[in-house]
Amino acid sequence: MTMAEKLTLPATTLPPDTDRRRLGFRLTLPAQVLVLLISLFPLLMQLYISLTDWSPLSGLMWPRAWQMWNGLANYADLLSDNRLWAALGRTAFVMAVCVPVEFLLGLALATLFMDEFPGKRVLYSILIMPMMVVPAVAGYMFFMLFQSGGPVNDILSWFTASPVTIAWLSSPTLALTAVMIADIWQWTPLMFLILLAGLMGVPEDQMKAATLLGAGPWQRFRTIVLPRMRTIIVIALAIRSIECFKIFDTLFIMTGGGPGVATETISVYIYKITTQDLIWGYVAAIALAILLVLSVACIWAMKRLAR
Amino acid sequence: MSAIRLDQLGKRFGAFTALHAMDLSIADGEFMALLGPSGCGKSTTMNMIAGMERPSAGRILFGDRDMAGVAMGRRGVGFVFQNYAIFTHMTVRENLSYGLRMTGRPGSEVASRTAATAELLQLTPLLDRPSAGLSVNILQRVAIGRSAVMEPAIFLLDEPLSNVDAAFRAVMRTELKQLQRQFRQTMIYVTHDQLEAMTMADRIAVMDHGVLQQVGTPLDVYNNPANVFVARFIGAPGMNLLPGVPLDTGAGMAVDLGPLGRSPVLPPAQAAALRGAGGPVIYGFRPEQVALAAGGIALQTEVIERIGARTIVHFSGPVKVGPVKVGPVKVGPVKVDGVKAVFDNDLALSVGEVAHLAPHGGDVRLFDAATGRALGGH
């Protein structure tokens, strides 16, 4: 057999490119249908309901919601829904505080963990633990910690040497603080883990080279570590921002969104109007609007930061 | 003040001693190669000079200044890493100017010195190229330039050619040597490749098992190895070493090589050294310094290796030498896979034939079989 014959063999035995693609499509078809059913169907259903005034109390099955068609009225309503905007504002505030604090704490811890020190393994395990606590359990934990006769006040009493009886969870301002502390406690470890992985990926030689060229610790961080960790930082911030936007379980158990609406974030608000007001047409409109805004914001931020 | 002195320098990692009390003086402007097999302590020595590792014992002096406690960023040392450690997220210009920028030099100075260094290293047309994806020889120049722009008094190079393919190494060696002439700095060059050390260095420090074995000019180390390790390590192939005992033949001194018979009679200098030996010796000769002659050591030809310019002949062995103690450590046992000899290509010898090897008497080197040290002064 000559070399030329050998080389032409694969082209004749394998199907042409388009055939192969069609085969691939057919093979993945069941999975694709499943994905469509799981993700696309609810989305379309939601879109449909959001254009109606449908409610489970209306006595109609949802496919017949067109009988209560009201066009874009739900979308118009949400623009003037003050409670919605307040909840959005609160959620944004929680994000604006928690994500940077978690990032900075996580980065500081990760930097510390790049060095060797006694007890590192044990501390590492302890540090990771909050992440493994079920959020509902964490919520109950912090609910108890922040009682007016609870451990947090006790500790503060020792420090100030006078009895402290702050009603954390029933004060409009402190309740949100308590919720944010719980969130930071639970999710700093995730930041820590992601950033530690990033730091370990920074080539040691380059750090040494920078040191030998006279760069100090902060200069090394700014010129070598940060540029090399950019992608990982973007991912960490994106994950936490999205998660933080959806903050619900811990918060709901600690405050139930209260006192009043003082800790009512967007998820809590949607939960409440879903289960209490039962205006599902409107709920669907809010959810879709948020999905749209969040997706656009995420894509924009990723594109900007990843550059 | 860029002379370097190592004074009883030592390094231990837990129970493992990477470097035993090492004394070494490197003159201002000298090109010193630290040569040895991997794990011999040469890189450890280099890292301690750069300040990346802290000595367990002894001192490092730059001029008269003790470097203990001087941070690595303040030692004024240029370091070229084995993989060059180029900042791949920066352009060539950003790499070159990095040190100047980090030490807060004014912008005009940064620009002019970067430009001058780039010119010297012929990097000017590449200044604004991203440094990722440049070829190895350019990366090497960037790595050297990045250190050189800081005008360090001392340059340390850690096996800079080890990840370059063999054909290109020759080019890079010449380039490096020229650069050293231009910069006129004290250079320490770590390598396991004797060819690099022999061709570039003013002096070579041969190391093994964390012990400095010998310091000398390339020719000195080649001609007069201080012990059996250096004799085996330097030269390609290394020196042939055969165990034996001194023998007075009546016609002059020779070495009784046991089953291999007896060596040719030695010239006066070697004979004197042999008389001074207390007991068994090791008879050494370079594969290049051998002739085929009657009365030589009779050996059977096993392999004939034609490498182009020369022909290397392997004779039957193997012979074991040692173990011997060199300083505080044991060396060997050195397994000699038979005796080798290098001849011209017109060699009239075929496999299986018995050859009579007569080493050039003046080039024979003798070692004490107990200590491995060279006998007599050559």
Interface residues (C-beta under 8 A of the other chain):
Chain A: P203 D205 Q206 K208 A209 A210 T211 L212 L213 G214 A215 G216 Q219 T223 I224 P227 R228
Chain B: A50 M52 M72 G73 R74 R75 V77 G78 F79 F81 N83 A85 I86 F87 H89 Y98 G99 M102 T103 R146 S147 M150
